[in-house]
């Protein structure tokens, strides 16, 4: 079985992380009273996901997570967990009502590889930017929950595929190749760099939050 506490961060590839998060949210959205943000059984949900995602048994599933499913959920910023009458439960954190939401920019200086394994909820309308490269991962109408490393590596993959599958000018190909090369260097963290998450709804988050500067975009000094 997975070793509880074996990892202090989520260490899954982008595609597998996306599969688990999407399946997790689909299970939640099928509930009749999802607006009330009900608490669900961790054990039952883990069994459903293990089967739906094609893992042979719970041991294989937790080996992929490098932890128990409960410990994995604890690391997801948009999930709350609790022990209720001795049973492990979780729920998706409710979003604040629209009137309480404020546009924000999250600014974080990445100093080493470990920093890239912080979790980031990139909300549906949010942009993830690396200012020194003048590079942005735009909004696509979907919420993405992943490590900072996987957010960036997915962009590298998508750009690489785009350059191969589309008829581009040589100039465009050179620019894309340069961007891919620079993003790859960023993933190595040979030197510190600043990362921003710009969110008009203020629903994005980077966890842990220490060292993350939150600026309210429309706030007047």
KANORZI-V98525 format. One record per residue. RES is the residue in three letters. SS is DSSP state (H for helix, E for strand, - for the rest). PSI is psi as a letter, one per 30 degrees, with the letter a starting at -180 (NA if undefined). OMEGA is omega in whole degrees, -180 to 180 (* if undefined). Layout:
BEGIN
res: {RES RES}
ss: {SS SS}
psi: {PSI PSI}
omega: {OMEGA OMEGA}
END
This chain:
BEGIN
res: {UNK UNK UNK UNK UNK UNK UNK UNK UNK UNK UNK UNK UNK UNK UNK UNK UNK UNK UNK UNK UNK UNK UNK UNK UNK UNK UNK UNK UNK UNK UNK UNK UNK UNK UNK UNK UNK UNK UNK UNK UNK UNK UNK UNK UNK UNK UNK UNK UNK UNK UNK UNK UNK UNK UNK UNK UNK UNK UNK UNK UNK UNK UNK UNK UNK UNK UNK UNK UNK UNK UNK UNK UNK UNK UNK UNK UNK UNK UNK UNK UNK UNK UNK UNK UNK UNK UNK UNK UNK UNK UNK UNK UNK UNK UNK UNK UNK UNK UNK UNK UNK UNK UNK UNK UNK UNK UNK UNK UNK UNK UNK UNK UNK UNK UNK UNK UNK UNK UNK UNK UNK UNK UNK UNK UNK UNK UNK UNK UNK UNK UNK UNK UNK UNK UNK UNK UNK UNK UNK UNK UNK UNK UNK UNK UNK UNK UNK UNK UNK UNK UNK UNK UNK UNK UNK UNK UNK UNK UNK UNK UNK UNK UNK UNK UNK UNK UNK UNK UNK UNK UNK UNK UNK UNK UNK UNK UNK UNK UNK UNK UNK UNK UNK UNK UNK UNK UNK UNK UNK UNK UNK UNK UNK UNK UNK UNK UNK UNK UNK UNK UNK UNK UNK UNK UNK UNK UNK UNK UNK UNK UNK UNK UNK UNK UNK UNK UNK UNK UNK UNK UNK}
ss: {- - - - - - - - - - - - - H H H H H H H H H H H H H H H H - - - - H H H - - - E E H H H H H H H H H H H - - - - - H H H H H H H H - - - H H H H H H - - - - E E E E E E - - E E E E E E - - - - - H H H - - - E E E E E E E - - H H H H H - E E E E - - - - E E E E H H H - E E E - - - - - - E E E E H H H H H H H H H H H H H H H H H H - - - - H H H H H H H H H H H H H H H H H H H - - - - E E E E E E E - - - - - E E E - - - - E E E E E - - - - -}
psi: {l k j k g f k g l k i k l e e e e e e e e e e e e e e e f f k f h f f g i l k l k e e e e e e e e e e e f g k e l e e e e f e e f g l l e e e e e f f k f g k k l l j j h g k k l l l k k k k l l e f f k k k l k k k k j j f l e e e f g k k k j j l e g l k k k j e f f h k k j l k g g k k k j l l e e e e e e e e e e e e e e e f f f l j l l e e e e e e e e e e e e e e e e e f f h f l l l k k k j j j f f g f l k k k l f k f k k k k j e g k k NA}
omega: {175 -177 -180 178 -177 -180 175 176 177 -176 178 174 -176 -175 -179 177 -180 178 -177 -178 180 179 -180 -179 177 176 -178 -177 180 -179 -178 -177 -176 180 -179 179 -177 175 -178 178 177 -177 -178 180 178 179 178 -179 180 179 -176 -177 173 175 -174 180 -177 178 179 179 -178 173 178 179 -174 179 170 179 178 179 176 180 180 -177 -179 -174 -177 -178 171 177 177 171 -177 -177 177 -179 179 180 178 170 173 -179 178 175 175 178 -176 -177 180 -177 179 177 -177 167 174 -179 -177 176 178 -176 -179 -177 -179 179 -179 179 169 178 179 169 176 -174 -170 -178 -173 176 174 -173 171 -171 -175 177 -173 -175 178 167 -171 176 179 178 179 173 179 179 -175 173 175 179 -177 175 -177 -179 176 177 177 180 -177 178 179 179 180 -178 -179 -170 -178 177 -176 173 178 179 179 180 179 -180 179 179 178 -180 178 180 -179 177 176 177 178 180 177 -179 175 175 -179 175 -179 179 180 170 -176 -171 -179 179 -179 -177 -179 -179 171 -180 -6 -173 -180 -178 179 178 179 179 176 -169 -175 -178 -180 179 *}
END
